[in-house]
Amino acid sequence: MLRIKNLYVSIDGKEILKDFNININKGEVHALMGPNGTGKSTLSKVILNNKKYKKEKGNIYFEGEDITNLSTDKIAKKGIFLSNQLPCEIDGVTTADFLRTALNEKEENVSLYSFIKKINSAVSDLNMDEKMIHRSINKGFSGGEKKKNEILQMKVLEPKFIILDEIDSGLDVDSLKIVGENVTNYLKEHKDTSVLIITHYPRILEYIKPDFVHVMTGGQIKKTGNYDLALEIEKKGYDTYKNNSASIVSE
């Protein structure tokens, strides 16, 4: 579903991603782990073509199509969803209005009744206050409420490919469990949907079990394994991989 080949990315002349490669097939859950500052969040923004970052070389393919230079809105319409590490606040636009507009942009003729039923169901699943969807997006929300609001949007928009960038950041134990279980339940209902989880702690992976775990340092994937690799990182840290120059691609 998503393939990144030989990708080099820089910002303000500083190289961040260096010959980055990854292949993610339909229905797979991949976790990209690494210490802060290694380029994990940069990757999420580059996939959606944030113009702040310069692609020096390489390509990004989605469902066989080269999307390297597509605009962000066109990439999103193809079914790629990004849950941001730091969700922005948008004054004057409610979550409900945003989602209704977004569905119309996808050319989905969803009746008002169906939309209300769907969004209310998601609110209930996430244990959110139903009044929050009628407030300006993330305005005055706590960190946990913002993350839940991101997953609410995911559940309503039903993307093909989900990027969760540090989704566990700012969540207490109860909220982490709710968010993790909602993503897992979504994947059970949408079996062809793929997920890329970006994190430096393995705790979210207790709820969203990955098929592959990748260790990223220095702008490259240095090792690929299964969930046991995440547990190994929790015990030993990342120092072992910082001096490893090999880049391994998951097929």
N, C-alpha and C positions, 0 to 999 in steps of 0.2 A: 504493500500500500504506500509506504513512504520509503524512499531511498535517497540517501545523501552520499555523494561521491566526491572525494578529493576536495573537500571544502576548506578554503582559506578565508578568514574574515578578520578585518582590522577595524579599529576605531581610533581616530585622531593619530593615525600612523603607527599605532601599537597593534601587533598581531595578537589575536585572541584565540581563534580556531586555526589549527595547523594540520592540513591533510586529514580532515575529519571524515569518517566513513561510518555509515550505519544502514542496515536494511530492516524494516519492520513490516511484517506481513499482516494480512487481514486477521483480526481476532486475537492478535498477540498483545501482551502487556510487557513493556520494557521499562526498566528502571535505570536511570542514568545518575550515578552517584559520584560524588567527589567533594573535596573541600571547597570552601568559599573562594571565589576569585579564579576558578579554573576554566570558566567559560560556559557553564551549564545553562544559566539563564540567558546568556547571549544567544545560544543555539535556539532557544524557544522564540526569541524575538526575530532572529534571522529567518526562521522557517516562515514566519508571517511577513517577511520583507520589511522590517522596520528600517527606514532610510537612515537612521543614525549610524548603522553599521555598514561597512563597505565589504562586499564580496569580491575578494581579489581573484579567486579562481574556484572552480568546482561547480556542481549542479545539485539541485534539489528536485526530485521527481515525486509526484503524487498520482497514484493510479496510472503510472506509465507516462504521465504528461510532465514536461519540464515546467516547473512553476517558479524557477529561480528568480525571474524578473517580473512576475505578475504583481499587480498592486495588492495591498493588504485586503481590501474589500472583496476582490475577486477570489483570493485564496480562501477567505472565510466562507464565501458562497459555495465553494467546492466541498465544504464539510469539515474544515479544520477549525478546532476550537481551542483557545488558549485561556486557561485559568491563571491569571497573573499572580506573581508572588506578592505584589503590592497593588491590589485592585484600586483603580482611581475612583474619585468621587465626581459625579456629574450632577450639578445643581439644575433643577428645573425639569428633569426627565425622570419619570418613575420607572421602576423595573418592569411593571406591567405594560406601560406604553412602549418601552424599548423592545420588549419581547414580541409584542403584537406587531410592531413595525418590522422587526427582523424576520418574522415568519412570512409577512407579506412580501418582503424583499426576496425571500426564497421561493416566491410564487406558490405558496401553499395556501389553498383556499380553506382555511380553518374557520369554522363558524365561531361566533362569539361565545356561544354556550360551551362548545368543545374546548375553546381556549381557557375559559374560566375554570372548567372542570379539571383541565390538565395542570394549570398553574396552582390551583388550590390543593390538588393531590401532592404536588411536589413540595409545597409549603408544609403540609402535614408530615410528609416523609422526613423532612429536614428539621422538624420541630421548631419552626420559625413562627414568629408573630405574623399573622396574616396582614396586619396593617403595614408591614415593612415593604410589601410590593407596591404600595401606593405612595411611598415616600421617594424623594430624589435618590437616585442610585448611589448607595453606600454613604450617603450624607449623614454623618453622625453615628454610623455603624461602628461597633467594636470590631477588632480584628477577626474574631470568630464569626461574627455576623456577615462580614464581607466575604469570607471564604464560603460560607453556606450560600450566600447570594450567587456566587460564581457557579456552584454546583446546581443551584436552582435553574440558572440560565442554561446550563448543559442539558439538564433533564428535559427542558421545554424545547430547546432547539434541535436536539437529537443529532449531534454531529457524527461523522464517520470516523474522525480521528481526533483524539483528545490529548492535549498537552496540559499536564498538571505541574506547574512550576512552584515548588516549595509549598504545596497545598497544606502541609502540616504545620507550617509556620504560624504562630499566634493562636493555635487551637489548644484548648484544655483537653483533658482525657476524654470527657464525655462527647465533646464536639468532634474530636478526631474520630471516635468510633462511629458517630452518625454520618460524617462525611465519607469515611472509608466504606461503610456498609452501603451507602447510597450509590457510590460509584460501582461497587461490586454487583449490586442488584441491577443496575443499569446494564452492565456488561452481560449479565445472564439473559436479559431480554433482547439485547442487540449484539448477537454473537459475532458479527463481522466487524464490529467496532474495535479499533486499535487504540492503545494508550501508551504515551510516553510520560513517565513519572520522573520529574527532576527533583532530587533531594540530596541532602548530605547525612540525614539520619534515617535508619531503617524502620522506624516505628510505624510509618504509614503503610509499609509493605506487609505488616502483620494483618492488615485488613484488605489490601488490594494486592493479591499474590502475583508477583511477576513471573513471566515465562523466562525472561532473560534479565540479568543484572550486569550493567557495564560500569567499570571504574574509569573515571575520566580525570586526568591531571594534565596540566600543560597544554590544554586545547585539543587533546586526543583521547580516544579510548585506549586504555592500556591493558585491560583484561575483560573478558566476557565469561559469565558463568550463570548459575541458577541462584535461587534464593539463599543457598548456603554461602554464597559469596558475600551477600549483604551481612550475614551473621558474622562472617570472618572479619569484615571491615569494622563492625561494631566492637569486636574484641581487640583488633590489632591497629586500627586506624589506616591512614593512607600513605604513610611514609614509605612502605614497601614499593609503591607504584610510582613515586615521584621521580625516581631515577631510571625507570623502565622506559626505554625509547620505542619499544614495539607497539604498533597500532593494530588491533585485532578487530575484524569486522564480523558481526553476526549475520549469518545467511538466513 
